[in-house]
Amino acid sequence: MDEREPVPLVVHHVPLSTTFALLNATTCVLDPLLAEERVALGTLTVTANKFGEICGVHKAGGVPLDQRVLLRCTDLALERARHITALLTQSLGITAEH
């Protein structure tokens, strides 16, 4: 602040993470409760933004994951990122640029 006037941070890209508990190769639970996490054989976290871009994927645990389940989880994460970004934008009174 001694050198120059601060400028607001402009954030165009807000990645949001969605976590799934992997109960077996074909069954997952979106936003698991603690009890569901305890019986899970692994987790999958998909980070996405409102533009439909997957920013990151992290799978923990040794359970194999069926490719259809992985695709369904990424679709849900993308849908959820769009929805939550819209809620945040509305709640904060931000004008949508894209």
TORKE-775037 format. One line per field, with one value per residue (C-alpha): z, x, y; residue number from 1. Coordinates in Angstrom, 2 decimals, padded with zeros to 5 digits. Example, Ala and Ser with C-alpha at 12.3 -4.5 7.8 and 13.67 -1.06 7.14 Angstrom:
// residues 2
Z	c(007.80 007.14)
X	c(012.30 013.67)
Y	c(-004.50 -001.06)
k	c(1 2)
END
This chain:
// residues 98
Z	c(000.00 000.44 -003.18 -004.98 -004.56 -004.30 -007.19 -006.84 -007.89 -011.01 -011.03 -014.30 -013.63 -010.36 -010.10 -007.73 -006.40 -006.11 -004.13 -004.58 -002.23 -004.18 -002.60 -005.32 -009.02 -010.10 -007.13 -005.93 -003.54 -004.25 -001.29 001.11 004.78 007.32 007.67 003.87 003.76 006.41 004.35 001.03 -000.72 -002.25 -003.29 -006.52 -006.59 -009.82 -010.05 -012.78 -013.73 -015.21 -018.70 -018.75 -018.25 -016.02 -014.04 -012.13 -011.17 -008.13 -007.33 -003.99 -002.88 -004.65 -005.87 -009.67 -011.29 -014.18 -017.04 -017.18 -013.50 -014.10 -017.00 -014.95 -012.03 -014.30 -015.86 -012.39 -011.32 -014.42 -013.85 -010.20 -010.94 -013.27 -010.72 -007.72 -009.74 -010.72 -007.08 -005.97 -008.75 -007.81 -004.07 -004.44 -006.99 -009.57 -013.19 -015.29 -017.99 -019.83)
X	c(000.00 003.01 004.05 000.69 -003.06 -004.34 -006.42 -009.18 -008.42 -010.34 -011.23 -012.57 -011.95 -013.29 -012.60 -014.89 -014.22 -016.75 -015.89 -017.31 -016.89 -016.13 -017.99 -016.94 -016.02 -019.52 -021.02 -020.16 -021.72 -021.70 -020.56 -020.32 -021.20 -018.58 -020.21 -020.10 -016.46 -015.60 -016.95 -015.61 -012.81 -011.54 -012.44 -012.62 -012.38 -013.17 -012.41 -014.25 -015.38 -018.49 -017.00 -017.21 -013.49 -012.11 -009.30 -008.17 -008.97 -007.67 -008.45 -007.32 -007.63 -007.06 -010.56 -010.73 -013.13 -015.42 -015.02 -018.79 -018.74 -015.79 -017.62 -020.83 -018.90 -017.19 -020.56 -022.05 -019.05 -019.35 -023.08 -022.51 -019.73 -022.07 -024.87 -022.76 -021.05 -024.48 -025.58 -022.41 -022.74 -026.37 -025.70 -022.76 -024.54 -021.82 -022.61 -021.95 -019.35 -019.65)
Y	c(000.00 002.27 001.81 002.11 001.99 -001.60 -002.90 -005.48 -009.02 -009.98 -013.66 -015.01 -018.66 -020.12 -023.86 -025.75 -029.23 -032.03 -035.14 -038.63 -041.60 -044.77 -047.67 -050.15 -050.06 -049.02 -047.13 -043.64 -041.14 -037.40 -035.25 -038.18 -037.96 -039.03 -042.47 -042.92 -041.84 -044.41 -047.33 -046.03 -047.87 -044.63 -041.11 -039.18 -035.40 -033.56 -029.84 -027.94 -024.44 -022.82 -022.94 -026.73 -027.21 -029.92 -028.32 -031.37 -034.95 -036.79 -040.41 -041.82 -045.42 -048.68 -049.47 -049.76 -047.32 -048.19 -045.69 -045.06 -044.09 -041.76 -040.08 -039.77 -038.25 -035.70 -034.80 -034.27 -032.17 -029.97 -029.48 -028.72 -026.20 -024.29 -024.36 -023.29 -020.54 -019.20 -019.24 -017.44 -014.88 -014.20 -014.10 -011.73 -009.53 -010.03 -009.31 -012.40 -011.75 -015.08)
k	c(1 2 3 4 5 6 7 8 9 10 11 12 13 14 15 16 17 18 19 20 21 22 23 24 25 26 27 28 29 30 31 32 33 34 35 36 37 38 39 40 41 42 43 44 45 46 47 48 49 50 51 52 53 54 55 56 57 58 59 60 61 62 63 64 65 66 67 68 69 70 71 72 73 74 75 76 77 78 79 80 81 82 83 84 85 86 87 88 89 90 91 92 93 94 95 96 97 98)
END
